[in-house]
Amino acid sequence: MLADKGYDADRIIMAVLNRGMQPVIGSNPSRTNHYFDMDRELYLERYQVECFLHRIKRFRAVATRYEKTAQNYLAIVHLACAWLWLNVLV
């Protein structure tokens, strides 16, 4: 399970382990005992997804969700992704 620092709680980690999954969760800085037993490659994938979500939320229409319907919001997300993709290629 790939998750953000917001899911770094003992009860969540135990629930993930009880379901037979491997938790890959960034450690919360305020946590006293850090959970470091995770796959480095999976952590890199989690980090890349987190960075992508940060980049896409820089678009105001995506971050504040001005669109009323899910279909229109998805169209805005697609436009933002296309804009980011085109800027990476140039």
MOPAC internal coordinates of N, CA, C and O (Angstrom, degrees):
PM7 1SCF
backbone

  N    0.0000 0     0.00 0     0.00 0    0    0    0
  C    1.4347 1     0.00 0     0.00 0    1    0    0
  C    1.5140 1   108.54 1     0.00 0    2    1    0
  O    1.2310 1   120.37 1   -58.45 1    3    2    1
  N    1.2965 1   116.89 1   121.55 1    3    2    1
  C    1.4520 1   122.79 1   175.74 1    5    3    2
  C    1.5204 1   107.72 1   -93.84 1    6    5    3
  O    1.2310 1   120.09 1   -51.56 1    7    6    5
  N    1.3254 1   117.43 1   128.44 1    7    6    5
  C    1.4576 1   119.67 1  -177.37 1    9    7    6
  C    1.5260 1   110.49 1  -148.08 1   10    9    7
  O    1.2310 1   121.39 1   -15.24 1   11   10    9
  N    1.3010 1   114.95 1   164.76 1   11   10    9
  C    1.4476 1   124.26 1  -179.40 1   13   11   10
  C    1.5298 1   110.42 1   -84.68 1   14   13   11
  O    1.2310 1   120.55 1    -8.76 1   15   14   13
  N    1.3265 1   116.55 1   171.24 1   15   14   13
  C    1.4637 1   121.38 1   179.44 1   17   15   14
  C    1.5193 1   112.60 1   -61.48 1   18   17   15
  O    1.2310 1   120.28 1   157.29 1   19   18   17
  N    1.3051 1   117.07 1   -22.71 1   19   18   17
  C    1.4575 1   120.57 1   179.42 1   21   19   18
  C    1.5214 1   112.88 1   -65.91 1   22   21   19
  O    1.2310 1   120.03 1   162.05 1   23   22   21
  N    1.3178 1   117.55 1   -17.95 1   23   22   21
  C    1.4661 1   122.26 1  -179.83 1   25   23   22
  C    1.5249 1   111.96 1   -99.81 1   26   25   23
  O    1.2310 1   120.04 1  -165.65 1   27   26   25
  N    1.3290 1   117.52 1    14.35 1   27   26   25
  C    1.4595 1   122.02 1  -179.06 1   29   27   26
  C    1.5267 1   109.77 1   -85.60 1   30   29   27
  O    1.2310 1   121.20 1  -102.22 1   31   30   29
  N    1.3138 1   115.31 1    77.78 1   31   30   29
  C    1.4675 1   121.74 1   176.37 1   33   31   30
  C    1.5229 1   107.52 1  -132.86 1   34   33   31
  O    1.2310 1   121.15 1   -32.37 1   35   34   33
  N    1.3269 1   115.41 1   147.63 1   35   34   33
  C    1.4672 1   119.83 1  -177.70 1   37   35   34
  C    1.5268 1   111.96 1   -58.70 1   38   37   35
  O    1.2310 1   120.10 1   139.72 1   39   38   37
  N    1.3329 1   117.41 1   -40.28 1   39   38   37
  C    1.4647 1   119.60 1  -177.80 1   41   39   38
  C    1.5238 1   111.33 1   -67.83 1   42   41   39
  O    1.2310 1   119.67 1   145.59 1   43   42   41
  N    1.3221 1   118.23 1   -34.41 1   43   42   41
  C    1.4625 1   120.88 1   178.55 1   45   43   42
  C    1.5176 1   110.17 1   -71.70 1   46   45   43
  O    1.2310 1   120.38 1   136.35 1   47   46   45
  N    1.3276 1   116.89 1   -43.65 1   47   46   45
  C    1.4625 1   120.46 1   179.03 1   49   47   46
  C    1.5237 1   110.61 1   -62.16 1   50   49   47
  O    1.2310 1   120.24 1   138.74 1   51   50   49
  N    1.3255 1   117.14 1   -41.26 1   51   50   49
  C    1.4708 1   119.96 1   178.64 1   53   51   50
  C    1.5324 1   111.38 1   -66.28 1   54   53   51
  O    1.2310 1   120.11 1   142.10 1   55   54   53
  N    1.3263 1   117.40 1   -37.90 1   55   54   53
  C    1.4710 1   120.42 1   178.20 1   57   55   54
  C    1.5223 1   110.63 1   -64.97 1   58   57   55
  O    1.2310 1   120.53 1   141.07 1   59   58   57
  N    1.3222 1   116.58 1   -38.93 1   59   58   57
  C    1.4686 1   120.65 1   177.92 1   61   59   58
  C    1.5227 1   110.34 1   -65.69 1   62   61   59
  O    1.2310 1   120.31 1   135.09 1   63   62   61
  N    1.3217 1   117.02 1   -44.91 1   63   62   61
  C    1.4624 1   120.84 1   179.36 1   65   63   62
  C    1.5307 1   111.71 1   -64.71 1   66   65   63
  O    1.2310 1   120.15 1   142.68 1   67   66   65
  N    1.3420 1   117.32 1   -37.32 1   67   66   65
  C    1.4650 1   120.78 1   178.64 1   69   67   66
  C    1.5208 1   112.30 1   -65.74 1   70   69   67
  O    1.2310 1   120.08 1   153.54 1   71   70   69
  N    1.3135 1   117.46 1   -26.46 1   71   70   69
  C    1.4613 1   121.33 1   177.83 1   73   71   70
  C    1.5183 1   112.25 1   -87.32 1   74   73   71
  O    1.2310 1   119.95 1  -177.14 1   75   74   73
  N    1.3172 1   117.69 1     2.86 1   75   74   73
  C    1.4607 1   121.72 1   176.26 1   77   75   74
  C    1.5112 1   114.33 1    82.30 1   78   77   75
  O    1.2310 1   120.26 1  -163.45 1   79   78   77
  N    1.3100 1   117.12 1    16.55 1   79   78   77
  C    1.4693 1   120.79 1   178.96 1   81   79   78
  C    1.5189 1   109.91 1   -99.95 1   82   81   79
  O    1.2310 1   121.60 1   -17.88 1   83   82   81
  N    1.3235 1   114.54 1   162.12 1   83   82   81
  C    1.4539 1   120.20 1   176.26 1   85   83   82
  C    1.5204 1   108.73 1  -101.88 1   86   85   83
  O    1.2310 1   119.13 1   -61.86 1   87   86   85
  N    1.3334 1   119.27 1   118.14 1   87   86   85
  C    1.4617 1   119.99 1  -179.93 1   89   87   86
  C    1.5254 1   111.27 1   -77.49 1   90   89   87
  O    1.2310 1   121.12 1   -48.71 1   91   90   89
  N    1.3180 1   115.46 1   131.29 1   91   90   89
  C    1.4629 1   122.18 1   172.59 1   93   91   90
  C    1.5158 1   105.19 1  -124.10 1   94   93   91
  O    1.2310 1   121.35 1   -89.22 1   95   94   93
  N    1.3258 1   115.03 1    90.78 1   95   94   93
  C    1.4586 1   122.42 1  -173.56 1   97   95   94
  C    1.5176 1   107.91 1  -128.82 1   98   97   95
  O    1.2310 1   120.50 1   -49.91 1   99   98   97
  N    1.3239 1   116.65 1   130.09 1   99   98   97
  C    1.4612 1   120.29 1   175.85 1  101   99   98
  C    1.5161 1   110.14 1   -64.82 1  102  101   99
  O    1.2310 1   120.49 1   -37.38 1  103  102  101
  N    1.3220 1   116.67 1   142.62 1  103  102  101
  C    1.4642 1   120.52 1  -178.17 1  105  103  102
  C    1.5152 1   111.03 1   -77.30 1  106  105  103
  O    1.2310 1   121.28 1   -44.32 1  107  106  105
  N    1.3143 1   115.15 1   135.68 1  107  106  105
  C    1.4488 1   121.21 1   175.34 1  109  107  106
  C    1.5329 1   107.93 1   -72.20 1  110  109  107
  O    1.2310 1   119.58 1   -46.68 1  111  110  109
  N    1.3350 1   118.40 1   133.32 1  111  110  109
  C    1.4688 1   119.66 1  -177.75 1  113  111  110
  C    1.5342 1   113.83 1   -61.13 1  114  113  111
  O    1.2310 1   119.82 1   153.63 1  115  114  113
  N    1.3171 1   117.95 1   -26.37 1  115  114  113
  C    1.4627 1   119.90 1  -179.12 1  117  115  114
  C    1.5196 1   112.74 1   -82.88 1  118  117  115
  O    1.2310 1   120.04 1   177.71 1  119  118  117
  N    1.3086 1   117.53 1    -2.29 1  119  118  117
  C    1.4780 1   121.91 1  -178.62 1  121  119  118
  C    1.5258 1   109.85 1   -75.47 1  122  121  119
  O    1.2310 1   120.45 1   -43.90 1  123  122  121
  N    1.3357 1   116.74 1   136.10 1  123  122  121
  C    1.4675 1   119.80 1  -178.15 1  125  123  122
  C    1.5212 1   111.54 1   -80.61 1  126  125  123
  O    1.2310 1   119.84 1   137.29 1  127  126  125
  N    1.3394 1   117.90 1   -42.71 1  127  126  125
  C    1.4665 1   120.16 1   177.95 1  129  127  126
  C    1.5323 1   108.00 1  -110.75 1  130  129  127
  O    1.2310 1   120.69 1   -66.66 1  131  130  129
  N    1.3038 1   116.28 1   113.34 1  131  130  129
  C    1.4585 1   121.90 1  -175.95 1  133  131  130
  C    1.5263 1   110.42 1   -84.09 1  134  133  131
  O    1.2310 1   121.73 1   -33.82 1  135  134  133
  N    1.3224 1   114.29 1   146.18 1  135  134  133
  C    1.4653 1   122.22 1   179.04 1  137  135  134
  C    1.5249 1   107.32 1   -98.73 1  138  137  135
  O    1.2310 1   119.74 1   -77.09 1  139  138  137
  N    1.3366 1   118.09 1   102.91 1  139  138  137
  C    1.4552 1   121.75 1  -174.07 1  141  139  138
  C    1.5224 1   114.39 1  -109.03 1  142  141  139
  O    1.2310 1   119.74 1  -179.59 1  143  142  141
  N    1.3092 1   118.10 1     0.41 1  143  142  141
  C    1.4589 1   120.66 1  -177.06 1  145  143  142
  C    1.5286 1   110.17 1   -85.01 1  146  145  143
  O    1.2310 1   120.80 1  -101.15 1  147  146  145
  N    1.3565 1   116.08 1    78.85 1  147  146  145
  C    1.4593 1   119.38 1  -179.90 1  149  147  146
  C    1.5206 1   110.78 1  -141.51 1  150  149  147
  O    1.2310 1   121.69 1   -21.42 1  151  150  149
  N    1.3148 1   114.37 1   158.58 1  151  150  149
  C    1.4565 1   122.12 1  -179.40 1  153  151  150
  C    1.5297 1   109.72 1   -72.00 1  154  153  151
  O    1.2310 1   120.63 1   -53.48 1  155  154  153
  N    1.3169 1   116.41 1   126.52 1  155  154  153
  C    1.4634 1   121.53 1  -176.36 1  157  155  154
  C    1.5286 1   112.07 1   -64.79 1  158  157  155
  O    1.2310 1   119.90 1   140.93 1  159  158  157
  N    1.3265 1   117.79 1   -39.07 1  159  158  157
  C    1.4628 1   120.94 1  -179.70 1  161  159  158
  C    1.5265 1   111.21 1   -67.60 1  162  161  159
  O    1.2310 1   120.26 1   139.63 1  163  162  161
  N    1.3316 1   117.11 1   -40.37 1  163  162  161
  C    1.4621 1   120.15 1   176.84 1  165  163  162
  C    1.5231 1   111.11 1   -66.30 1  166  165  163
  O    1.2310 1   120.30 1   142.74 1  167  166  165
  N    1.3327 1   117.03 1   -37.26 1  167  166  165
  C    1.4538 1   120.47 1   178.09 1  169  167  166
  C    1.5264 1   110.07 1   -64.24 1  170  169  167
  O    1.2310 1   119.89 1   141.99 1  171  170  169
  N    1.3270 1   117.82 1   -38.01 1  171  170  169
  C    1.4570 1   121.25 1   177.35 1  173  171  170
  C    1.5249 1   110.84 1   -63.74 1  174  173  171
  O    1.2310 1   120.20 1   139.55 1  175  174  173
  N    1.3359 1   117.21 1   -40.45 1  175  174  173
  C    1.4634 1   120.14 1   177.03 1  177  175  174
  C    1.5290 1   110.64 1   -64.32 1  178  177  175
  O    1.2310 1   120.06 1   137.91 1  179  178  177
  N    1.3257 1   117.49 1   -42.09 1  179  178  177
  C    1.4566 1   121.06 1   177.65 1  181  179  178
  C    1.5165 1   110.74 1   -60.87 1  182  181  179
  O    1.2310 1   120.68 1   138.40 1  183  182  181
  N    1.3056 1   116.31 1   -41.60 1  183  182  181
  C    1.4579 1   121.46 1  -179.98 1  185  183  182
  C    1.5263 1   110.95 1   -65.00 1  186  185  183
  O    1.2310 1   119.92 1   139.38 1  187  186  185
  N    1.3229 1   117.75 1   -40.62 1  187  186  185
  C    1.4629 1   121.05 1   179.24 1  189  187  186
  C    1.5240 1   111.26 1   -65.08 1  190  189  187
  O    1.2310 1   120.21 1   140.67 1  191  190  189
  N    1.3206 1   117.20 1   -39.33 1  191  190  189
  C    1.4676 1   120.34 1   177.39 1  193  191  190
  C    1.5239 1   109.64 1   -65.25 1  194  193  191
  O    1.2310 1   120.30 1   137.84 1  195  194  193
  N    1.3337 1   117.03 1   -42.16 1  195  194  193
  C    1.4559 1   120.80 1   179.74 1  197  195  194
  C    1.5290 1   111.08 1   -63.08 1  198  197  195
  O    1.2310 1   120.23 1   139.69 1  199  198  197
  N    1.3270 1   117.17 1   -40.31 1  199  198  197
  C    1.4660 1   120.84 1   177.55 1  201  199  198
  C    1.5226 1   111.43 1   -65.58 1  202  201  199
  O    1.2310 1   120.52 1   140.80 1  203  202  201
  N    1.3464 1   116.61 1   -39.20 1  203  202  201
  C    1.4555 1   119.91 1   178.03 1  205  203  202
  C    1.5285 1   110.80 1   -63.43 1  206  205  203
  O    1.2310 1   120.38 1   135.97 1  207  206  205
  N    1.3322 1   116.88 1   -44.03 1  207  206  205
  C    1.4584 1   119.43 1   179.26 1  209  207  206
  C    1.5237 1   111.03 1   -63.30 1  210  209  207
  O    1.2310 1   120.12 1   144.82 1  211  210  209
  N    1.3125 1   117.38 1   -35.18 1  211  210  209
  C    1.4624 1   120.58 1   176.21 1  213  211  210
  C    1.5289 1   110.45 1   -64.56 1  214  213  211
  O    1.2310 1   120.45 1   136.39 1  215  214  213
  N    1.3416 1   116.75 1   -43.61 1  215  214  213
  C    1.4661 1   119.88 1  -179.83 1  217  215  214
  C    1.5161 1   111.82 1   -65.34 1  218  217  215
  O    1.2310 1   120.47 1   140.51 1  219  218  217
  N    1.3186 1   116.71 1   -39.49 1  219  218  217
  C    1.4633 1   119.23 1  -177.34 1  221  219  218
  C    1.5320 1   111.21 1   -73.14 1  222  221  219
  O    1.2310 1   119.99 1   151.23 1  223  222  221
  N    1.3191 1   117.62 1   -28.77 1  223  222  221
  C    1.4605 1   120.22 1   179.16 1  225  223  222
  C    1.5219 1   112.87 1   -78.91 1  226  225  223
  O    1.2310 1   120.19 1   175.42 1  227  226  225
  N    1.3248 1   117.24 1    -4.58 1  227  226  225
  C    1.4657 1   119.17 1   172.18 1  229  227  226
  C    1.5198 1   111.17 1   -69.09 1  230  229  227
  O    1.2310 1   120.34 1   160.23 1  231  230  229
  N    1.3296 1   116.96 1   -19.77 1  231  230  229
  C    1.4515 1   120.89 1   175.14 1  233  231  230
  C    1.5234 1   107.80 1   -78.28 1  234  233  231
  O    1.2310 1   120.75 1   -58.90 1  235  234  233
  N    1.3076 1   116.16 1   121.10 1  235  234  233
  C    1.4575 1   121.29 1  -172.48 1  237  235  234
  C    1.5227 1   112.64 1   -60.39 1  238  237  235
  O    1.2310 1   120.42 1   140.63 1  239  238  237
  N    1.3231 1   116.81 1   -39.37 1  239  238  237
  C    1.4633 1   119.88 1  -178.74 1  241  239  238
  C    1.5315 1   111.61 1   -66.25 1  242  241  239
  O    1.2310 1   120.50 1   150.95 1  243  242  241
  N    1.3210 1   116.64 1   -29.05 1  243  242  241
  C    1.4631 1   119.75 1   177.97 1  245  243  242
  C    1.5323 1   109.97 1   -78.77 1  246  245  243
  O    1.2310 1   120.24 1   135.94 1  247  246  245
  N    1.3123 1   117.14 1   -44.06 1  247  246  245
  C    1.4653 1   120.85 1  -175.57 1  249  247  246
  C    1.5231 1   112.29 1   -67.70 1  250  249  247
  O    1.2310 1   119.97 1   142.54 1  251  250  249
  N    1.3371 1   117.67 1   -37.46 1  251  250  249
  C    1.4622 1   119.65 1  -175.84 1  253  251  250
  C    1.5177 1   113.15 1   -97.93 1  254  253  251
  O    1.2310 1   120.42 1   169.25 1  255  254  253
  N    1.3248 1   116.80 1   -10.75 1  255  254  253
  C    1.4657 1   123.72 1   179.20 1  257  255  254
  C    1.5237 1   111.73 1    52.74 1  258  257  255
  O    1.2310 1   121.45 1  -111.78 1  259  258  257
  N    1.3395 1   114.84 1    68.22 1  259  258  257
  C    1.4574 1   121.03 1   177.61 1  261  259  258
  C    1.5269 1   112.23 1   -70.04 1  262  261  259
  O    1.2310 1   120.05 1   148.59 1  263  262  261
  N    1.3102 1   117.51 1   -31.41 1  263  262  261
  C    1.4569 1   120.93 1  -175.61 1  265  263  262
  C    1.5283 1   110.59 1   -69.72 1  266  265  263
  O    1.2310 1   120.93 1   -40.14 1  267  266  265
  N    1.3131 1   115.82 1   139.86 1  267  266  265
  C    1.4652 1   120.43 1  -175.99 1  269  267  266
  C    1.5303 1   112.80 1   -83.60 1  270  269  267
  O    1.2310 1   120.19 1   147.85 1  271  270  269
  N    1.3182 1   117.24 1   -32.15 1  271  270  269
  C    1.4628 1   119.26 1  -177.33 1  273  271  270
  C    1.5215 1   110.18 1  -103.14 1  274  273  271
  O    1.2310 1   120.99 1   -27.41 1  275  274  273
  N    1.3106 1   115.71 1   152.59 1  275  274  273
  C    1.4647 1   121.04 1   179.50 1  277  275  274
  C    1.5252 1   110.94 1   -64.23 1  278  277  275
  O    1.2310 1   120.57 1   145.37 1  279  278  277
  N    1.3274 1   116.51 1   -34.63 1  279  278  277
  C    1.4642 1   120.36 1  -179.41 1  281  279  278
  C    1.5355 1   111.06 1   -64.93 1  282  281  279
  O    1.2310 1   120.27 1   136.56 1  283  282  281
  N    1.3243 1   117.10 1   -43.44 1  283  282  281
  C    1.4674 1   120.00 1   178.46 1  285  283  282
  C    1.5269 1   111.51 1   -68.76 1  286  285  283
  O    1.2310 1   120.39 1   142.40 1  287  286  285
  N    1.3311 1   116.85 1   -37.60 1  287  286  285
  C    1.4634 1   120.24 1   177.99 1  289  287  286
  C    1.5294 1   110.64 1   -64.58 1  290  289  287
  O    1.2310 1   120.32 1   139.20 1  291  290  289
  N    1.3234 1   116.99 1   -40.80 1  291  290  289
  C    1.4573 1   120.53 1   177.48 1  293  291  290
  C    1.5263 1   110.70 1   -62.85 1  294  293  291
  O    1.2310 1   120.12 1   143.35 1  295  294  293
  N    1.3188 1   117.37 1   -36.65 1  295  294  293
  C    1.4653 1   120.96 1   176.91 1  297  295  294
  C    1.5300 1   110.40 1   -63.27 1  298  297  295
  O    1.2310 1   119.83 1   139.00 1  299  298  297
  N    1.3236 1   117.94 1   -41.00 1  299  298  297
  C    1.4694 1   121.78 1   177.33 1  301  299  298
  C    1.5278 1   110.30 1   -64.57 1  302  301  299
  O    1.2310 1   120.39 1   139.22 1  303  302  301
  N    1.3230 1   116.86 1   -40.78 1  303  302  301
  C    1.4687 1   120.50 1   177.94 1  305  303  302
  C    1.5226 1   109.94 1   -63.46 1  306  305  303
  O    1.2310 1   120.04 1   139.09 1  307  306  305
  N    1.3344 1   117.53 1   -40.91 1  307  306  305
  C    1.4671 1   120.95 1   177.84 1  309  307  306
  C    1.5233 1   110.85 1   -63.52 1  310  309  307
  O    1.2310 1   120.14 1   138.60 1  311  310  309
  N    1.3195 1   117.34 1   -41.40 1  311  310  309
  C    1.4716 1   120.35 1   177.56 1  313  311  310
  C    1.5296 1   111.25 1   -63.39 1  314  313  311
  O    1.2310 1   120.46 1   137.86 1  315  314  313
  N    1.3113 1   116.73 1   -42.14 1  315  314  313
  C    1.4640 1   120.06 1   179.21 1  317  315  314
  C    1.5252 1   110.62 1   -64.44 1  318  317  315
  O    1.2310 1   120.34 1   138.37 1  319  318  317
  N    1.3345 1   116.95 1   -41.63 1  319  318  317
  C    1.4698 1   120.45 1   178.08 1  321  319  318
  C    1.5183 1   111.04 1   -63.99 1  322  321  319
  O    1.2310 1   120.38 1   138.17 1  323  322  321
  N    1.3237 1   116.88 1   -41.83 1  323  322  321
  C    1.4654 1   120.25 1   178.60 1  325  323  322
  C    1.5264 1   110.56 1   -63.79 1  326  325  323
  O    1.2310 1   120.41 1   139.70 1  327  326  325
  N    1.3339 1   116.82 1   -40.30 1  327  326  325
  C    1.4666 1   120.77 1   178.97 1  329  327  326
  C    1.5414 1   109.86 1   -62.67 1  330  329  327
  O    1.2310 1   120.35 1   134.44 1  331  330  329
  N    1.3089 1   116.94 1   -45.56 1  331  330  329
  C    1.4641 1   119.88 1   179.09 1  333  331  330
  C    1.5287 1   110.79 1   -64.45 1  334  333  331
  O    1.2310 1   120.16 1   138.80 1  335  334  333
  N    1.3140 1   117.30 1   -41.20 1  335  334  333
  C    1.4605 1   121.42 1  -179.74 1  337  335  334
  C    1.5130 1   110.58 1   -63.82 1  338  337  335
  O    1.2310 1   119.75 1   136.98 1  339  338  337
  N    1.3323 1   118.08 1   -43.02 1  339  338  337
  C    1.4607 1   120.79 1   179.98 1  341  339  338
  C    1.5255 1   111.87 1   -67.75 1  342  341  339
  O    1.2310 1   120.10 1   144.44 1  343  342  341
  N    1.3112 1   117.42 1   -35.56 1  343  342  341
  C    1.4670 1   120.38 1   178.85 1  345  343  342
  C    1.5193 1   111.89 1   -71.41 1  346  345  343
  O    1.2310 1   120.06 1   152.71 1  347  346  345
  N    1.3200 1   117.50 1   -27.29 1  347  346  345
  C    1.4721 1   120.42 1   177.45 1  349  347  346
  C    1.5297 1   109.76 1   -73.14 1  350  349  347
  O    1.2310 1   120.34 1   143.25 1  351  350  349
  N    1.3274 1   116.96 1   -36.75 1  351  350  349
  C    1.4542 1   120.84 1  -177.14 1  353  351  350
  C    1.5215 1   112.64 1   -74.67 1  354  353  351
  O    1.2310 1   119.87 1   155.56 1  355  354  353
  N    1.3200 1   117.85 1   -24.44 1  355  354  353
  C    1.4761 1   119.79 1  -176.44 1  357  355  354
  C    1.4888 1   111.66 1   -81.56 1  358  357  355
  O    1.2310 1   120.10 1   180.00 1  359  358  357

